[in-house]
Amino acid sequence: MKLKQRTIYYQDELHDEFAGDHIKAKHIGQDYRYIRVRPLERMLHGFWYGLVAIPLARLYMKLHFLT
């Protein structure tokens, strides 16, 4: 079964949307913290990332791709 090819021309590249899900972006206030500045917060983040997240990611990659 052959699909009919269609040519779609954009009228407004910024607002033309063909996905049909119409995603609405959430508003992020000016008080949102992107960077951790408190020392304890930075140490805990480093601990969880370095001693838990990275070894789990490496284990997953090793098991998933069998290298």
PAZA-117091 format. One record per residue: residue number from 1; residue in one letter; x, y negated, z of N, C-alpha, C in turn. Coordinates in Angstrom, 1 decimal, m for minus. Atoms other than C-alpha are relative to their C-alpha. Example, Ala and Ser with C-alpha at 12.3 -4.5 7.8 and 13.67 -1.06 7.14 Angstrom:
2
<resi->1 resn->a n_xx->0.9 n_yy->1.2 n_zz->0.0 ca_xx->12.3 ca_yy->4.5 ca_zz->7.8 c_xx->0.9 c_yy->m1.2 c_zz->0.0>
<resi->2 resn->s n_xx->m0.9 n_yy->1.1 n_zz->0.0 ca_xx->13.7 ca_yy->1.1 ca_zz->7.1 c_xx->m0.8 c_yy->m1.1 c_zz->0.8>
END
This chain:
67
<resi->1 resn->m n_xx->0.8 n_yy->1.2 n_zz->0.0 ca_xx->0.0 ca_yy->0.0 ca_zz->0.0 c_xx->0.9 c_yy->m1.2 c_zz->0.0>
<resi->2 resn->k n_xx->m0.9 n_yy->1.1 n_zz->0.2 ca_xx->1.6 ca_yy->m3.2 ca_zz->m1.1 c_xx->m0.7 c_yy->m1.3 c_zz->0.6>
<resi->3 resn->l n_xx->0.5 n_yy->1.2 n_zz->m0.6 ca_xx->1.1 ca_yy->m6.4 ca_zz->0.9 c_xx->0.0 c_yy->m1.2 c_zz->m0.9>
<resi->4 resn->k n_xx->0.0 n_yy->1.2 n_zz->0.8 ca_xx->0.1 ca_yy->m9.6 ca_zz->m0.8 c_xx->0.9 c_yy->m1.0 c_zz->0.6>
<resi->5 resn->q n_xx->m0.9 n_yy->1.0 n_zz->m0.5 ca_xx->2.8 ca_yy->m12.2 ca_zz->m0.5 c_xx->m0.7 c_yy->m1.4 c_zz->0.0>
<resi->6 resn->r n_xx->0.6 n_yy->1.4 n_zz->m0.1 ca_xx->1.8 ca_yy->m15.7 ca_zz->0.6 c_xx->1.1 c_yy->m1.0 c_zz->0.2>
<resi->7 resn->t n_xx->m1.0 n_yy->1.1 n_zz->m0.3 ca_xx->3.7 ca_yy->m18.9 ca_zz->0.5 c_xx->m0.7 c_yy->m1.1 c_zz->0.9>
<resi->8 resn->i n_xx->0.6 n_yy->0.9 n_zz->m0.9 ca_xx->3.0 ca_yy->m21.2 ca_zz->3.4 c_xx->0.9 c_yy->m1.3 c_zz->0.0>
<resi->9 resn->y n_xx->m0.7 n_yy->1.3 n_zz->0.0 ca_xx->3.9 ca_yy->m24.9 ca_zz->3.2 c_xx->m0.3 c_yy->m0.7 c_zz->1.3>
<resi->10 resn->y n_xx->0.2 n_yy->0.8 n_zz->m1.3 ca_xx->4.5 ca_yy->m26.9 ca_zz->6.4 c_xx->m0.5 c_yy->m1.4 c_zz->m0.4>
<resi->11 resn->q n_xx->0.4 n_yy->1.4 n_zz->0.1 ca_xx->2.7 ca_yy->m30.1 ca_zz->6.7 c_xx->0.7 c_yy->m0.8 c_zz->1.1>
<resi->12 resn->d n_xx->m0.6 n_yy->0.6 n_zz->m1.2 ca_xx->4.0 ca_yy->m31.0 ca_zz->10.2 c_xx->0.8 c_yy->1.0 c_zz->0.7>
<resi->13 resn->e n_xx->m0.8 n_yy->m1.0 n_zz->m0.6 ca_xx->7.0 ca_yy->m29.0 ca_zz->11.3 c_xx->0.0 c_yy->0.1 c_zz->1.5>
<resi->14 resn->l n_xx->0.0 n_yy->0.1 n_zz->m1.5 ca_xx->6.7 ca_yy->m30.1 ca_zz->14.9 c_xx->m1.2 c_yy->0.7 c_zz->0.6>
<resi->15 resn->h n_xx->1.3 n_yy->m0.5 n_zz->m0.6 ca_xx->3.1 ca_yy->m29.0 ca_zz->15.4 c_xx->m0.6 c_yy->1.1 c_zz->m0.7>
<resi->16 resn->d n_xx->0.6 n_yy->m1.2 n_zz->0.7 ca_xx->2.4 ca_yy->m26.3 ca_zz->12.8 c_xx->0.5 c_yy->1.2 c_zz->0.8>
<resi->17 resn->e n_xx->m0.3 n_yy->m1.2 n_zz->m0.7 ca_xx->2.2 ca_yy->m23.0 ca_zz->14.7 c_xx->m0.8 c_yy->1.1 c_zz->m0.5>
<resi->18 resn->f n_xx->0.7 n_yy->m1.1 n_zz->0.6 ca_xx->1.5 ca_yy->m19.7 ca_zz->13.2 c_xx->m0.1 c_yy->1.2 c_zz->0.9>
<resi->19 resn->a n_xx->0.0 n_yy->m1.1 n_zz->m1.0 ca_xx->2.0 ca_yy->m17.4 ca_zz->16.3 c_xx->m1.4 c_yy->0.2 c_zz->0.5>
<resi->20 resn->g n_xx->1.4 n_yy->m0.2 n_zz->m0.5 ca_xx->m1.5 ca_yy->m18.0 ca_zz->17.6 c_xx->m0.1 c_yy->0.1 c_zz->1.5>
<resi->21 resn->d n_xx->0.1 n_yy->m0.2 n_zz->m1.5 ca_xx->m0.5 ca_yy->m17.9 ca_zz->21.3 c_xx->m0.1 c_yy->m1.4 c_zz->0.7>
<resi->22 resn->h n_xx->0.2 n_yy->1.3 n_zz->m0.5 ca_xx->m0.4 ca_yy->m21.7 ca_zz->21.8 c_xx->0.6 c_yy->m0.2 c_zz->1.4>
<resi->23 resn->i n_xx->m0.6 n_yy->0.1 n_zz->m1.3 ca_xx->2.1 ca_yy->m21.8 ca_zz->24.7 c_xx->0.1 c_yy->m1.4 c_zz->0.5>
<resi->24 resn->k n_xx->0.0 n_yy->1.3 n_zz->m0.7 ca_xx->1.8 ca_yy->m24.7 ca_zz->27.1 c_xx->1.2 c_yy->0.0 c_zz->0.9>
<resi->25 resn->a n_xx->m1.2 n_yy->0.1 n_zz->m0.8 ca_xx->5.1 ca_yy->m25.8 ca_zz->28.7 c_xx->m0.4 c_yy->m0.5 c_zz->1.4>
<resi->26 resn->k n_xx->0.3 n_yy->0.5 n_zz->m1.4 ca_xx->5.1 ca_yy->m26.2 ca_zz->32.5 c_xx->0.8 c_yy->m1.3 c_zz->0.2>
<resi->27 resn->h n_xx->m0.7 n_yy->1.3 n_zz->m0.3 ca_xx->6.1 ca_yy->m29.6 ca_zz->33.8 c_xx->0.9 c_yy->0.3 c_zz->1.2>
<resi->28 resn->i n_xx->m1.0 n_yy->m0.1 n_zz->m1.1 ca_xx->9.3 ca_yy->m29.6 ca_zz->35.9 c_xx->0.2 c_yy->m1.4 c_zz->0.6>
<resi->29 resn->g n_xx->m0.1 n_yy->1.3 n_zz->m0.6 ca_xx->9.4 ca_yy->m32.4 ca_zz->38.4 c_xx->1.5 c_yy->m0.4 c_zz->0.2>
<resi->30 resn->q n_xx->m1.3 n_yy->0.5 n_zz->m0.2 ca_xx->12.4 ca_yy->m34.6 ca_zz->39.1 c_xx->0.7 c_yy->0.6 c_zz->1.3>
<resi->31 resn->d n_xx->m0.6 n_yy->m0.5 n_zz->m1.2 ca_xx->13.0 ca_yy->m32.9 ca_zz->42.5 c_xx->0.4 c_yy->1.4 c_zz->m0.2>
<resi->32 resn->y n_xx->m0.5 n_yy->m1.4 n_zz->0.2 ca_xx->13.8 ca_yy->m29.5 ca_zz->40.9 c_xx->1.5 c_yy->0.0 c_zz->0.0>
<resi->33 resn->r n_xx->m1.4 n_yy->m0.1 n_zz->m0.1 ca_xx->17.3 ca_yy->m28.4 ca_zz->41.8 c_xx->0.6 c_yy->1.0 c_zz->m1.0>
<resi->34 resn->y n_xx->m0.6 n_yy->m0.8 n_zz->1.0 ca_xx->19.3 ca_yy->m27.0 ca_zz->38.9 c_xx->1.3 c_yy->0.6 c_zz->0.5>
<resi->35 resn->i n_xx->m1.3 n_yy->m0.4 n_zz->m0.5 ca_xx->22.6 ca_yy->m26.7 ca_zz->40.8 c_xx->m0.1 c_yy->0.2 c_zz->1.5>
<resi->36 resn->r n_xx->0.0 n_yy->m0.2 n_zz->m1.4 ca_xx->23.1 ca_yy->m25.2 ca_zz->44.2 c_xx->1.1 c_yy->m0.8 c_zz->0.6>
<resi->37 resn->v n_xx->m1.0 n_yy->0.9 n_zz->m0.6 ca_xx->24.9 ca_yy->m27.8 ca_zz->46.4 c_xx->0.4 c_yy->0.4 c_zz->1.4>
<resi->38 resn->r n_xx->m0.4 n_yy->m0.3 n_zz->m1.4 ca_xx->24.8 ca_yy->m26.4 ca_zz->49.9 c_xx->0.9 c_yy->1.2 c_zz->0.0>
<resi->39 resn->p n_xx->m1.0 n_yy->m1.1 n_zz->m0.1 ca_xx->27.8 ca_yy->m24.2 ca_zz->50.8 c_xx->m0.5 c_yy->1.4 c_zz->0.3>
<resi->40 resn->l n_xx->0.5 n_yy->m1.3 n_zz->m0.3 ca_xx->25.8 ca_yy->m21.4 ca_zz->52.3 c_xx->m0.8 c_yy->0.6 c_zz->m1.1>
<resi->41 resn->e n_xx->0.8 n_yy->m0.4 n_zz->1.2 ca_xx->23.5 ca_yy->m21.2 ca_zz->49.3 c_xx->0.9 c_yy->0.5 c_zz->m1.1>
<resi->42 resn->r n_xx->m1.0 n_yy->m0.4 n_zz->1.0 ca_xx->26.5 ca_yy->m21.1 ca_zz->47.0 c_xx->0.7 c_yy->1.3 c_zz->0.3>
<resi->43 resn->m n_xx->m0.7 n_yy->m1.3 n_zz->m0.4 ca_xx->28.2 ca_yy->m18.3 ca_zz->49.0 c_xx->m1.0 c_yy->1.2 c_zz->m0.1>
<resi->44 resn->l n_xx->1.0 n_yy->m1.1 n_zz->0.2 ca_xx->25.0 ca_yy->m16.2 ca_zz->49.1 c_xx->m0.2 c_yy->0.4 c_zz->m1.4>
<resi->45 resn->h n_xx->0.2 n_yy->m0.3 n_zz->1.4 ca_xx->24.5 ca_yy->m16.6 ca_zz->45.4 c_xx->1.2 c_yy->0.7 c_zz->m0.6>
<resi->46 resn->g n_xx->m1.2 n_yy->m0.7 n_zz->0.5 ca_xx->28.1 ca_yy->m15.6 ca_zz->44.7 c_xx->0.1 c_yy->1.4 c_zz->0.5>
<resi->47 resn->f n_xx->0.0 n_yy->m1.3 n_zz->m0.5 ca_xx->27.7 ca_yy->m12.6 ca_zz->47.0 c_xx->m0.9 c_yy->0.9 c_zz->m0.7>
<resi->48 resn->w n_xx->1.0 n_yy->m0.8 n_zz->0.7 ca_xx->24.5 ca_yy->m11.3 ca_zz->45.4 c_xx->0.4 c_yy->0.2 c_zz->m1.5>
<resi->49 resn->y n_xx->m0.4 n_yy->m0.1 n_zz->1.4 ca_xx->25.8 ca_yy->m12.0 ca_zz->41.9 c_xx->1.2 c_yy->0.9 c_zz->m0.2>
<resi->50 resn->g n_xx->m1.2 n_yy->m0.7 n_zz->0.1 ca_xx->29.3 ca_yy->m10.6 ca_zz->42.4 c_xx->0.0 c_yy->1.5 c_zz->0.5>
<resi->51 resn->l n_xx->m0.1 n_yy->m1.3 n_zz->m0.6 ca_xx->28.7 ca_yy->m7.6 ca_zz->44.6 c_xx->m1.2 c_yy->0.9 c_zz->m0.3>
<resi->52 resn->v n_xx->1.2 n_yy->m0.8 n_zz->0.2 ca_xx->25.2 ca_yy->m6.5 ca_zz->43.6 c_xx->m0.4 c_yy->m0.1 c_zz->m1.5>
<resi->53 resn->a n_xx->0.5 n_yy->0.2 n_zz->1.3 ca_xx->24.1 ca_yy->m7.9 ca_zz->40.2 c_xx->1.0 c_yy->0.6 c_zz->m1.1>
<resi->54 resn->i n_xx->m1.0 n_yy->m0.4 n_zz->1.0 ca_xx->27.3 ca_yy->m7.3 ca_zz->38.2 c_xx->0.3 c_yy->1.5 c_zz->0.0>
<resi->55 resn->p n_xx->m0.1 n_yy->m1.5 n_zz->0.1 ca_xx->27.9 ca_yy->m3.7 ca_zz->39.3 c_xx->m1.2 c_yy->0.7 c_zz->m0.5>
<resi->56 resn->l n_xx->1.2 n_yy->m0.7 n_zz->0.5 ca_xx->24.3 ca_yy->m2.8 ca_zz->38.7 c_xx->m0.1 c_yy->m0.2 c_zz->m1.5>
<resi->57 resn->a n_xx->0.0 n_yy->0.3 n_zz->1.4 ca_xx->24.5 ca_yy->m4.4 ca_zz->35.2 c_xx->1.0 c_yy->0.9 c_zz->m0.7>
<resi->58 resn->r n_xx->m1.0 n_yy->m0.9 n_zz->0.6 ca_xx->27.7 ca_yy->m2.4 ca_zz->34.5 c_xx->m0.4 c_yy->1.4 c_zz->0.0>
<resi->59 resn->l n_xx->0.5 n_yy->m1.4 n_zz->m0.1 ca_xx->26.2 ca_yy->0.8 ca_zz->35.7 c_xx->m1.1 c_yy->0.3 c_zz->m1.0>
<resi->60 resn->y n_xx->1.1 n_yy->m0.2 n_zz->1.0 ca_xx->23.1 ca_yy->0.3 ca_zz->33.5 c_xx->0.6 c_yy->0.1 c_zz->m1.4>
<resi->61 resn->m n_xx->m0.6 n_yy->0.0 n_zz->1.3 ca_xx->25.3 ca_yy->m0.5 ca_zz->30.5 c_xx->0.7 c_yy->1.4 c_zz->m0.3>
<resi->62 resn->k n_xx->m0.7 n_yy->m1.2 n_zz->0.1 ca_xx->27.4 ca_yy->2.6 ca_zz->31.1 c_xx->m0.9 c_yy->1.2 c_zz->m0.2>
<resi->63 resn->l n_xx->1.0 n_yy->m1.1 n_zz->0.2 ca_xx->24.4 ca_yy->4.9 ca_zz->31.5 c_xx->m0.8 c_yy->m0.1 c_zz->m1.3>
<resi->64 resn->h n_xx->0.9 n_yy->0.2 n_zz->1.2 ca_xx->22.4 ca_yy->3.4 ca_zz->28.7 c_xx->0.7 c_yy->0.3 c_zz->m1.3>
<resi->65 resn->f n_xx->m0.7 n_yy->m0.1 n_zz->1.3 ca_xx->25.0 ca_yy->3.3 ca_zz->26.0 c_xx->1.1 c_yy->1.2 c_zz->0.0>
<resi->66 resn->l n_xx->m0.9 n_yy->m1.2 n_zz->m0.1 ca_xx->27.1 ca_yy->6.4 ca_zz->27.3 c_xx->1.4 c_yy->m0.3 c_zz->m0.6>
<resi->67 resn->t n_xx->m1.4 n_yy->0.3 n_zz->0.5 ca_xx->30.5 ca_yy->4.8 ca_zz->26.7 c_xx->1.0 c_yy->0.5 c_zz->0.9>
END
